[in-house]
Amino acid sequence: MIFETVREAEVWADGFVNEMYGRVFDGYETPDYKIAYALSFLLAQNRELNIHTEVEFNNDMEVYKVWITKHN
């Protein structure tokens, strides 16, 4: 899924980030940098989590990864 605007990505990410807080998911991969940006920003508001990001290049396509771990 690729959104046209950062705002659209933020609205979508705001719903998905709750699933990450609840530990239903611990990460997300996307070809859309706007989603990765929004997830990273929203997750960083929780001081109990470590936020990790990475860009991987697969078959001439960038894949943005965002995942979380809990502070020890």
PDB file with SEQRES, HELIX, SHEET and CRYST1 records, atoms N, CA, C and O in Angstrom:
SEQRES   1 A   72  MET ILE PHE GLU THR VAL ARG GLU ALA GLU VAL TRP ALA          
SEQRES   2 A   72  ASP GLY PHE VAL ASN GLU MET TYR GLY ARG VAL PHE ASP          
SEQRES   3 A   72  GLY TYR GLU THR PRO ASP TYR LYS ILE ALA TYR ALA LEU          
SEQRES   4 A   72  SER PHE LEU LEU ALA GLN ASN ARG GLU LEU ASN ILE HIS          
SEQRES   5 A   72  THR GLU VAL GLU PHE ASN ASN ASP MET GLU VAL TYR LYS          
SEQRES   6 A   72  VAL TRP ILE THR LYS HIS ASN                                  
HELIX    1 AA1 VAL A    6  TYR A   21  1                                  16    
HELIX    2 AA2 TYR A   33  LEU A   43  1                                  11    
SHEET    1 AA1 3 GLY A  27  THR A  30  0                                        
SHEET    2 AA1 3 MET A  61  LYS A  70 -1                                        
SHEET    3 AA1 3 LEU A  49  ASN A  58 -1                                        
CRYST1    1.000    1.000    1.000  90.00  90.00  90.00 P 1           1          
ATOM      1  N   MET A   1       0.838  -1.147   0.000  1.00  0.00           N  
ATOM      2  CA  MET A   1       0.000   0.000   0.000  1.00  0.00           C  
ATOM      3  C   MET A   1       0.899   1.229   0.000  1.00  0.00           C  
ATOM      4  O   MET A   1       1.844   1.314   0.784  1.00  0.00           O  
ATOM      5  N   ILE A   2       0.608   2.165  -0.865  1.00  0.00           N  
ATOM      6  CA  ILE A   2       1.357   3.417  -0.945  1.00  0.00           C  
ATOM      7  C   ILE A   2       0.350   4.565  -0.945  1.00  0.00           C  
ATOM      8  O   ILE A   2      -0.553   4.621  -1.780  1.00  0.00           O  
ATOM      9  N   PHE A   3       0.526   5.474   0.007  1.00  0.00           N  
ATOM     10  CA  PHE A   3      -0.370   6.617   0.123  1.00  0.00           C  
ATOM     11  C   PHE A   3       0.163   7.792  -0.681  1.00  0.00           C  
ATOM     12  O   PHE A   3       1.364   7.906  -0.925  1.00  0.00           O  
ATOM     13  N   GLU A   4      -0.755   8.667  -1.089  1.00  0.00           N  
ATOM     14  CA  GLU A   4      -0.360   9.840  -1.860  1.00  0.00           C  
ATOM     15  C   GLU A   4       0.212  10.938  -0.979  1.00  0.00           C  
ATOM     16  O   GLU A   4       1.081  11.691  -1.418  1.00  0.00           O  
ATOM     17  N   THR A   5      -0.263  11.040   0.266  1.00  0.00           N  
ATOM     18  CA  THR A   5       0.189  12.118   1.142  1.00  0.00           C  
ATOM     19  C   THR A   5       0.668  11.564   2.483  1.00  0.00           C  
ATOM     20  O   THR A   5       0.319  10.452   2.879  1.00  0.00           O  
ATOM     21  N   VAL A   6       1.473  12.368   3.164  1.00  0.00           N  
ATOM     22  CA  VAL A   6       1.935  11.997   4.502  1.00  0.00           C  
ATOM     23  C   VAL A   6       0.747  11.946   5.455  1.00  0.00           C  
ATOM     24  O   VAL A   6       0.698  11.091   6.339  1.00  0.00           O  
ATOM     25  N   ARG A   7      -0.201  12.846   5.282  1.00  0.00           N  
ATOM     26  CA  ARG A   7      -1.381  12.871   6.163  1.00  0.00           C  
ATOM     27  C   ARG A   7      -2.155  11.561   6.076  1.00  0.00           C  
ATOM     28  O   ARG A   7      -2.570  11.024   7.103  1.00  0.00           O  
ATOM     29  N   GLU A   8      -2.356  11.042   4.875  1.00  0.00           N  
ATOM     30  CA  GLU A   8      -3.041   9.754   4.729  1.00  0.00           C  
ATOM     31  C   GLU A   8      -2.275   8.652   5.450  1.00  0.00           C  
ATOM     32  O   GLU A   8      -2.873   7.808   6.117  1.00  0.00           O  
ATOM     33  N   ALA A   9      -0.963   8.661   5.317  1.00  0.00           N  
ATOM     34  CA  ALA A   9      -0.129   7.662   5.990  1.00  0.00           C  
ATOM     35  C   ALA A   9      -0.226   7.809   7.501  1.00  0.00           C  
ATOM     36  O   ALA A   9      -0.263   6.808   8.216  1.00  0.00           O  
ATOM     37  N   GLU A  10      -0.268   9.050   8.001  1.00  0.00           N  
ATOM     38  CA  GLU A  10      -0.387   9.285   9.440  1.00  0.00           C  
ATOM     39  C   GLU A  10      -1.705   8.756   9.988  1.00  0.00           C  
ATOM     40  O   GLU A  10      -1.732   8.146  11.057  1.00  0.00           O  
ATOM     41  N   VAL A  11      -2.783   8.981   9.275  1.00  0.00           N  
ATOM     42  CA  VAL A  11      -4.096   8.494   9.720  1.00  0.00           C  
ATOM     43  C   VAL A  11      -4.092   6.973   9.773  1.00  0.00           C  
ATOM     44  O   VAL A  11      -4.569   6.385  10.744  1.00  0.00           O  
ATOM     45  N   TRP A  12      -3.560   6.334   8.745  1.00  0.00           N  
ATOM     46  CA  TRP A  12      -3.487   4.870   8.733  1.00  0.00           C  
ATOM     47  C   TRP A  12      -2.585   4.375   9.857  1.00  0.00           C  
ATOM     48  O   TRP A  12      -2.949   3.447  10.579  1.00  0.00           O  
ATOM     49  N   ALA A  13      -1.416   4.983  10.011  1.00  0.00           N  
ATOM     50  CA  ALA A  13      -0.445   4.549  11.022  1.00  0.00           C  
ATOM     51  C   ALA A  13      -0.991   4.722  12.432  1.00  0.00           C  
ATOM     52  O   ALA A  13      -0.683   3.921  13.315  1.00  0.00           O  
ATOM     53  N   ASP A  14      -1.794   5.751  12.655  1.00  0.00           N  
ATOM     54  CA  ASP A  14      -2.369   5.984  13.979  1.00  0.00           C  
ATOM     55  C   ASP A  14      -3.217   4.798  14.430  1.00  0.00           C  
ATOM     56  O   ASP A  14      -3.239   4.473  15.617  1.00  0.00           O  
ATOM     57  N   GLY A  15      -3.901   4.160  13.515  1.00  0.00           N  
ATOM     58  CA  GLY A  15      -4.668   2.962  13.856  1.00  0.00           C  
ATOM     59  C   GLY A  15      -3.782   1.745  14.032  1.00  0.00           C  
ATOM     60  O   GLY A  15      -4.015   0.929  14.923  1.00  0.00           O  
ATOM     61  N   PHE A  16      -2.781   1.618  13.199  1.00  0.00           N  
ATOM     62  CA  PHE A  16      -1.911   0.438  13.253  1.00  0.00           C  
ATOM     63  C   PHE A  16      -0.996   0.454  14.465  1.00  0.00           C  
ATOM     64  O   PHE A  16      -0.671  -0.603  15.007  1.00  0.00           O  
ATOM     65  N   VAL A  17      -0.578   1.627  14.895  1.00  0.00           N  
ATOM     66  CA  VAL A  17       0.364   1.726  16.008  1.00  0.00           C  
ATOM     67  C   VAL A  17      -0.237   1.141  17.289  1.00  0.00           C  
ATOM     68  O   VAL A  17       0.500   0.641  18.139  1.00  0.00           O  
ATOM     69  N   ASN A  18      -1.544   1.196  17.438  1.00  0.00           N  
ATOM     70  CA  ASN A  18      -2.188   0.590  18.611  1.00  0.00           C  
ATOM     71  C   ASN A  18      -1.980  -0.918  18.640  1.00  0.00           C  
ATOM     72  O   ASN A  18      -1.844  -1.505  19.714  1.00  0.00           O  
ATOM     73  N   GLU A  19      -1.954  -1.541  17.485  1.00  0.00           N  
ATOM     74  CA  GLU A  19      -1.685  -2.976  17.412  1.00  0.00           C  
ATOM     75  C   GLU A  19      -0.249  -3.276  17.839  1.00  0.00           C  
ATOM     76  O   GLU A  19       0.028  -4.325  18.421  1.00  0.00           O  
ATOM     77  N   MET A  20       0.651  -2.355  17.547  1.00  0.00           N  
ATOM     78  CA  MET A  20       2.045  -2.545  17.960  1.00  0.00           C  
ATOM     79  C   MET A  20       2.198  -2.304  19.465  1.00  0.00           C  
ATOM     80  O   MET A  20       2.950  -3.010  20.136  1.00  0.00           O  
ATOM     81  N   TYR A  21       1.486  -1.311  19.990  1.00  0.00           N  
ATOM     82  CA  TYR A  21       1.509  -1.092  21.444  1.00  0.00           C  
ATOM     83  C   TYR A  21       0.985  -2.325  22.166  1.00  0.00           C  
ATOM     84  O   TYR A  21       1.515  -2.713  23.208  1.00  0.00           O  
ATOM     85  N   GLY A  22      -0.043  -2.933  21.618  1.00  0.00           N  
ATOM     86  CA  GLY A  22      -0.640  -4.121  22.218  1.00  0.00           C  
ATOM     87  C   GLY A  22       0.142  -5.394  21.945  1.00  0.00           C  
ATOM     88  O   GLY A  22      -0.246  -6.476  22.385  1.00  0.00           O  
ATOM     89  N   ARG A  23       1.242  -5.262  21.219  1.00  0.00           N  
ATOM     90  CA  ARG A  23       2.141  -6.377  20.894  1.00  0.00           C  
ATOM     91  C   ARG A  23       1.473  -7.426  19.999  1.00  0.00           C  
ATOM     92  O   ARG A  23       1.895  -8.582  19.981  1.00  0.00           O  
ATOM     93  N   VAL A  24       0.440  -7.031  19.263  1.00  0.00           N  
ATOM     94  CA  VAL A  24      -0.130  -7.918  18.251  1.00  0.00           C  
ATOM     95  C   VAL A  24       0.881  -8.062  17.120  1.00  0.00           C  
ATOM     96  O   VAL A  24       1.085  -9.151  16.585  1.00  0.00           O  
ATOM     97  N   PHE A  25       1.508  -6.947  16.767  1.00  0.00           N  
ATOM     98  CA  PHE A  25       2.579  -6.920  15.775  1.00  0.00           C  
ATOM     99  C   PHE A  25       3.792  -6.246  16.408  1.00  0.00           C  
ATOM    100  O   PHE A  25       3.643  -5.323  17.209  1.00  0.00           O  
ATOM    101  N   ASP A  26       4.984  -6.700  16.055  1.00  0.00           N  
ATOM    102  CA  ASP A  26       6.174  -6.026  16.578  1.00  0.00           C  
ATOM    103  C   ASP A  26       6.949  -5.306  15.482  1.00  0.00           C  
ATOM    104  O   ASP A  26       8.028  -4.766  15.727  1.00  0.00           O  
ATOM    105  N   GLY A  27       6.393  -5.303  14.270  1.00  0.00           N  
ATOM    106  CA  GLY A  27       7.060  -4.602  13.190  1.00  0.00           C  
ATOM    107  C   GLY A  27       6.206  -4.513  11.947  1.00  0.00           C  
ATOM    108  O   GLY A  27       5.142  -5.126  11.856  1.00  0.00           O  
ATOM    109  N   TYR A  28       6.694  -3.731  10.980  1.00  0.00           N  
ATOM    110  CA  TYR A  28       5.976  -3.548   9.727  1.00  0.00           C  
ATOM    111  C   TYR A  28       6.981  -3.268   8.622  1.00  0.00           C  
ATOM    112  O   TYR A  28       7.969  -2.566   8.838  1.00  0.00           O  
ATOM    113  N   GLU A  29       6.732  -3.815   7.443  1.00  0.00           N  
ATOM    114  CA  GLU A  29       7.545  -3.569   6.253  1.00  0.00           C  
ATOM    115  C   GLU A  29       6.657  -2.953   5.188  1.00  0.00           C  
ATOM    116  O   GLU A  29       5.516  -3.375   5.001  1.00  0.00           O  
ATOM    117  N   THR A  30       7.181  -1.954   4.491  1.00  0.00           N  
ATOM    118  CA  THR A  30       6.386  -1.258   3.493  1.00  0.00           C  
ATOM    119  C   THR A  30       7.282  -0.651   2.415  1.00  0.00           C  
ATOM    120  O   THR A  30       8.426  -0.294   2.697  1.00  0.00           O  
ATOM    121  N   PRO A  31       6.782  -0.530   1.192  1.00  0.00           N  
ATOM    122  CA  PRO A  31       7.532   0.189   0.164  1.00  0.00           C  
ATOM    123  C   PRO A  31       7.312   1.705   0.254  1.00  0.00           C  
ATOM    124  O   PRO A  31       7.941   2.470  -0.477  1.00  0.00           O  
ATOM    125  N   ASP A  32       6.414   2.137   1.156  1.00  0.00           N  
ATOM    126  CA  ASP A  32       6.055   3.550   1.273  1.00  0.00           C  
ATOM    127  C   ASP A  32       6.798   4.204   2.437  1.00  0.00           C  
ATOM    128  O   ASP A  32       6.535   3.900   3.600  1.00  0.00           O  
ATOM    129  N   TYR A  33       7.726   5.103   2.115  1.00  0.00           N  
ATOM    130  CA  TYR A  33       8.493   5.780   3.167  1.00  0.00           C  
ATOM    131  C   TYR A  33       7.596   6.609   4.073  1.00  0.00           C  
ATOM    132  O   TYR A  33       7.939   6.841   5.232  1.00  0.00           O  
ATOM    133  N   LYS A  34       6.453   7.060   3.565  1.00  0.00           N  
ATOM    134  CA  LYS A  34       5.557   7.887   4.369  1.00  0.00           C  
ATOM    135  C   LYS A  34       4.964   7.093   5.528  1.00  0.00           C  
ATOM    136  O   LYS A  34       4.788   7.631   6.621  1.00  0.00           O  
ATOM    137  N   ILE A  35       4.654   5.823   5.298  1.00  0.00           N  
ATOM    138  CA  ILE A  35       4.142   4.971   6.372  1.00  0.00           C  
ATOM    139  C   ILE A  35       5.234   4.725   7.403  1.00  0.00           C  
ATOM    140  O   ILE A  35       4.980   4.809   8.605  1.00  0.00           O  
ATOM    141  N   ALA A  36       6.433   4.426   6.952  1.00  0.00           N  
ATOM    142  CA  ALA A  36       7.547   4.185   7.878  1.00  0.00           C  
ATOM    143  C   ALA A  36       7.815   5.430   8.720  1.00  0.00           C  
ATOM    144  O   ALA A  36       8.049   5.329   9.924  1.00  0.00           O  
ATOM    145  N   TYR A  37       7.782   6.585   8.099  1.00  0.00           N  
ATOM    146  CA  TYR A  37       7.985   7.846   8.814  1.00  0.00           C  
ATOM    147  C   TYR A  37       6.915   8.033   9.881  1.00  0.00           C  
ATOM    148  O   TYR A  37       7.227   8.336  11.033  1.00  0.00           O  
ATOM    149  N   ALA A  38       5.659   7.852   9.501  1.00  0.00           N  
ATOM    150  CA  ALA A  38       4.556   8.065  10.441  1.00  0.00           C  
ATOM    151  C   ALA A  38       4.610   7.069  11.596  1.00  0.00           C  
ATOM    152  O   ALA A  38       4.415   7.449  12.751  1.00  0.00           O  
ATOM    153  N   LEU A  39       4.870   5.806  11.294  1.00  0.00           N  
ATOM    154  CA  LEU A  39       4.976   4.808  12.361  1.00  0.00           C  
ATOM    155  C   LEU A  39       6.110   5.150  13.319  1.00  0.00           C  
ATOM    156  O   LEU A  39       5.934   5.088  14.536  1.00  0.00           O  
ATOM    157  N   SER A  40       7.253   5.504  12.788  1.00  0.00           N  
ATOM    158  CA  SER A  40       8.409   5.841  13.627  1.00  0.00           C  
ATOM    159  C   SER A  40       8.094   7.017  14.543  1.00  0.00           C  
ATOM    160  O   SER A  40       8.404   6.984  15.734  1.00  0.00           O  
ATOM    161  N   PHE A  41       7.487   8.039  13.991  1.00  0.00           N  
ATOM    162  CA  PHE A  41       7.157   9.229  14.768  1.00  0.00           C  
ATOM    163  C   PHE A  41       6.158   8.908  15.873  1.00  0.00           C  
ATOM    164  O   PHE A  41       6.346   9.321  17.018  1.00  0.00           O  
ATOM    165  N   LEU A  42       5.108   8.182  15.542  1.00  0.00           N  
ATOM    166  CA  LEU A  42       4.085   7.853  16.540  1.00  0.00           C  
ATOM    167  C   LEU A  42       4.626   6.920  17.619  1.00  0.00           C  
ATOM    168  O   LEU A  42       4.336   7.104  18.801  1.00  0.00           O  
ATOM    169  N   LEU A  43       5.401   5.931  17.222  1.00  0.00           N  
ATOM    170  CA  LEU A  43       5.955   4.988  18.198  1.00  0.00           C  
ATOM    171  C   LEU A  43       6.956   5.659  19.130  1.00  0.00           C  
ATOM    172  O   LEU A  43       7.073   5.265  20.290  1.00  0.00           O  
ATOM    173  N   ALA A  44       7.670   6.651  18.650  1.00  0.00           N  
ATOM    174  CA  ALA A  44       8.683   7.329  19.461  1.00  0.00           C  
ATOM    175  C   ALA A  44       8.072   8.086  20.633  1.00  0.00           C  
ATOM    176  O   ALA A  44       8.791   8.486  21.549  1.00  0.00           O  
ATOM    177  N   GLN A  45       6.778   8.285  20.621  1.00  0.00           N  
ATOM    178  CA  GLN A  45       6.113   8.966  21.726  1.00  0.00           C  
ATOM    179  C   GLN A  45       5.991   8.077  22.961  1.00  0.00           C  
ATOM    180  O   GLN A  45       5.724   8.572  24.056  1.00  0.00           O  
ATOM    181  N   ASN A  46       6.184   6.777  22.794  1.00  0.00           N  
ATOM    182  CA  ASN A  46       6.118   5.827  23.905  1.00  0.00           C  
ATOM    183  C   ASN A  46       7.534   5.585  24.417  1.00  0.00           C  
ATOM    184  O   ASN A  46       8.351   4.977  23.726  1.00  0.00           O  
ATOM    185  N   ARG A  47       7.819   6.052  25.608  1.00  0.00           N  
ATOM    186  CA  ARG A  47       9.176   5.968  26.153  1.00  0.00           C  
ATOM    187  C   ARG A  47       9.552   4.564  26.611  1.00  0.00           C  
ATOM    188  O   ARG A  47      10.707   4.325  26.964  1.00  0.00           O  
ATOM    189  N   GLU A  48       8.608   3.635  26.614  1.00  0.00           N  
ATOM    190  CA  GLU A  48       8.896   2.266  27.039  1.00  0.00           C  
ATOM    191  C   GLU A  48       9.449   1.407  25.904  1.00  0.00           C  
ATOM    192  O   GLU A  48       9.854   0.266  26.128  1.00  0.00           O  
ATOM    193  N   LEU A  49       9.468   1.948  24.697  1.00  0.00           N  
ATOM    194  CA  LEU A  49       9.859   1.163  23.530  1.00  0.00           C  
ATOM    195  C   LEU A  49      11.142   1.685  22.896  1.00  0.00           C  
ATOM    196  O   LEU A  49      11.430   2.881  22.931  1.00  0.00           O  
ATOM    197  N   ASN A  50      11.896   0.775  22.324  1.00  0.00           N  
ATOM    198  CA  ASN A  50      12.997   1.123  21.428  1.00  0.00           C  
ATOM    199  C   ASN A  50      12.461   0.992  20.014  1.00  0.00           C  
ATOM    200  O   ASN A  50      11.893  -0.043  19.664  1.00  0.00           O  
ATOM    201  N   ILE A  51      12.628   2.010  19.205  1.00  0.00           N  
ATOM    202  CA  ILE A  51      12.157   1.987  17.827  1.00  0.00           C  
ATOM    203  C   ILE A  51      13.358   1.769  16.922  1.00  0.00           C  
ATOM    204  O   ILE A  51      14.378   2.448  17.047  1.00  0.00           O  
ATOM    205  N   HIS A  52      13.225   0.809  16.005  1.00  0.00           N  
ATOM    206  CA  HIS A  52      14.300   0.485  15.066  1.00  0.00           C  
ATOM    207  C   HIS A  52      13.783   0.696  13.646  1.00  0.00           C  
ATOM    208  O   HIS A  52      12.630   0.390  13.342  1.00  0.00           O  
ATOM    209  N   THR A  53      14.640   1.216  12.790  1.00  0.00           N  
ATOM    210  CA  THR A  53      14.279   1.397  11.384  1.00  0.00           C  
ATOM    211  C   THR A  53      15.414   0.911  10.501  1.00  0.00           C  
ATOM    212  O   THR A  53      16.580   0.897  10.897  1.00  0.00           O  
ATOM    213  N   GLU A  54      15.037   0.515   9.295  1.00  0.00           N  
ATOM    214  CA  GLU A  54      16.027   0.030   8.333  1.00  0.00           C  
ATOM    215  C   GLU A  54      15.444   0.162   6.932  1.00  0.00           C  
ATOM    216  O   GLU A  54      14.234   0.047   6.738  1.00  0.00           O  
ATOM    217  N   VAL A  55      16.304   0.399   5.976  1.00  0.00           N  
ATOM    218  CA  VAL A  55      15.900   0.394   4.568  1.00  0.00           C  
ATOM    219  C   VAL A  55      16.651  -0.745   3.901  1.00  0.00           C  
ATOM    220  O   VAL A  55      17.873  -0.851   4.007  1.00  0.00           O  
ATOM    221  N   GLU A  56      15.900  -1.591   3.214  1.00  0.00           N  
ATOM    222  CA  GLU A  56      16.483  -2.735   2.511  1.00  0.00           C  
ATOM    223  C   GLU A  56      16.170  -2.577   1.025  1.00  0.00           C  
ATOM    224  O   GLU A  56      15.090  -2.112   0.661  1.00  0.00           O  
ATOM    225  N   PHE A  57      17.093  -2.954   0.189  1.00  0.00           N  
ATOM    226  CA  PHE A  57      16.886  -2.855  -1.253  1.00  0.00           C  
ATOM    227  C   PHE A  57      16.643  -4.248  -1.814  1.00  0.00           C  
ATOM    228  O   PHE A  57      17.533  -5.099  -1.790  1.00  0.00           O  
ATOM    229  N   ASN A  58      15.433  -4.477  -2.321  1.00  0.00           N  
ATOM    230  CA  ASN A  58      15.037  -5.767  -2.883  1.00  0.00           C  
ATOM    231  C   ASN A  58      14.575  -5.579  -4.322  1.00  0.00           C  
ATOM    232  O   ASN A  58      13.596  -4.875  -4.572  1.00  0.00           O  
ATOM    233  N   ASN A  59      15.260  -6.194  -5.254  1.00  0.00           N  
ATOM    234  CA  ASN A  59      14.840  -6.147  -6.662  1.00  0.00           C  
ATOM    235  C   ASN A  59      14.533  -4.723  -7.127  1.00  0.00           C  
ATOM    236  O   ASN A  59      13.448  -4.456  -7.642  1.00  0.00           O  
ATOM    237  N   ASP A  60      15.478  -3.823  -6.948  1.00  0.00           N  
ATOM    238  CA  ASP A  60      15.331  -2.430  -7.375  1.00  0.00           C  
ATOM    239  C   ASP A  60      14.201  -1.688  -6.666  1.00  0.00           C  
ATOM    240  O   ASP A  60      13.696  -0.689  -7.177  1.00  0.00           O  
ATOM    241  N   MET A  61      13.804  -2.174  -5.488  1.00  0.00           N  
ATOM    242  CA  MET A  61      12.748  -1.524  -4.729  1.00  0.00           C  
ATOM    243  C   MET A  61      13.215  -1.342  -3.287  1.00  0.00           C  
ATOM    244  O   MET A  61      13.803  -2.246  -2.694  1.00  0.00           O  
ATOM    245  N   GLU A  62      12.950  -0.178  -2.741  1.00  0.00           N  
ATOM    246  CA  GLU A  62      13.286   0.070  -1.346  1.00  0.00           C  
ATOM    247  C   GLU A  62      12.166  -0.454  -0.455  1.00  0.00           C  
ATOM    248  O   GLU A  62      10.990  -0.199  -0.713  1.00  0.00           O  
ATOM    249  N   VAL A  63      12.532  -1.181   0.583  1.00  0.00           N  
ATOM    250  CA  VAL A  63      11.575  -1.673   1.570  1.00  0.00           C  
ATOM    251  C   VAL A  63      11.960  -1.047   2.905  1.00  0.00           C  
ATOM    252  O   VAL A  63      13.078  -1.221   3.390  1.00  0.00           O  
ATOM    253  N   TYR A  64      11.025  -0.325   3.482  1.00  0.00           N  
ATOM    254  CA  TYR A  64      11.253   0.350   4.755  1.00  0.00           C  
ATOM    255  C   TYR A  64      10.714  -0.532   5.872  1.00  0.00           C  
ATOM    256  O   TYR A  64       9.589  -1.026   5.802  1.00  0.00           O  
ATOM    257  N   LYS A  65      11.537  -0.722   6.907  1.00  0.00           N  
ATOM    258  CA  LYS A  65      11.163  -1.579   8.028  1.00  0.00           C  
ATOM    259  C   LYS A  65      11.166  -0.756   9.310  1.00  0.00           C  
ATOM    260  O   LYS A  65      12.071   0.039   9.561  1.00  0.00           O  
ATOM    261  N   VAL A  66      10.136  -0.969  10.108  1.00  0.00           N  
ATOM    262  CA  VAL A  66      10.035  -0.347  11.425  1.00  0.00           C  
ATOM    263  C   VAL A  66       9.648  -1.450  12.389  1.00  0.00           C  
ATOM    264  O   VAL A  66       8.687  -2.180  12.145  1.00  0.00           O  
ATOM    265  N   TRP A  67      10.396  -1.580  13.497  1.00  0.00           N  
ATOM    266  CA  TRP A  67      10.026  -2.571  14.498  1.00  0.00           C  
ATOM    267  C   TRP A  67      10.365  -2.051  15.882  1.00  0.00           C  
ATOM    268  O   TRP A  67      11.123  -1.093  16.039  1.00  0.00           O  
ATOM    269  N   ILE A  68       9.788  -2.702  16.877  1.00  0.00           N  
ATOM    270  CA  ILE A  68       9.959  -2.245  18.255  1.00  0.00           C  
ATOM    271  C   ILE A  68      10.514  -3.351  19.135  1.00  0.00           C  
ATOM    272  O   ILE A  68      10.304  -4.538  18.883  1.00  0.00           O  
ATOM    273  N   THR A  69      11.226  -2.935  20.170  1.00  0.00           N  
ATOM    274  CA  THR A  69      11.626  -3.816  21.262  1.00  0.00           C  
ATOM    275  C   THR A  69      11.374  -3.035  22.542  1.00  0.00           C  
ATOM    276  O   THR A  69      11.365  -1.804  22.544  1.00  0.00           O  
ATOM    277  N   LYS A  70      11.172  -3.755  23.609  1.00  0.00           N  
ATOM    278  CA  LYS A  70      10.947  -3.113  24.901  1.00  0.00           C  
ATOM    279  C   LYS A  70      12.262  -2.803  25.583  1.00  0.00           C  
ATOM    280  O   LYS A  70      13.226  -3.559  25.458  1.00  0.00           O  
ATOM    281  N   HIS A  71      12.305  -1.679  26.314  1.00  0.00           N  
ATOM    282  CA  HIS A  71      13.488  -1.358  27.121  1.00  0.00           C  
ATOM    283  C   HIS A  71      13.705  -2.466  28.133  1.00  0.00           C  
ATOM    284  O   HIS A  71      12.741  -3.034  28.646  1.00  0.00           O  
ATOM    285  N   ASN A  72      14.948  -2.777  28.425  1.00  0.00           N  
ATOM    286  CA  ASN A  72      15.246  -3.782  29.456  1.00  0.00           C  
ATOM    287  C   ASN A  72      15.217  -3.168  30.826  1.00  0.00           C  
ATOM    288  O   ASN A  72      15.443  -3.861  31.818  1.00  0.00           O  
TER     289      ASN A  72                                                      
END                                                                             
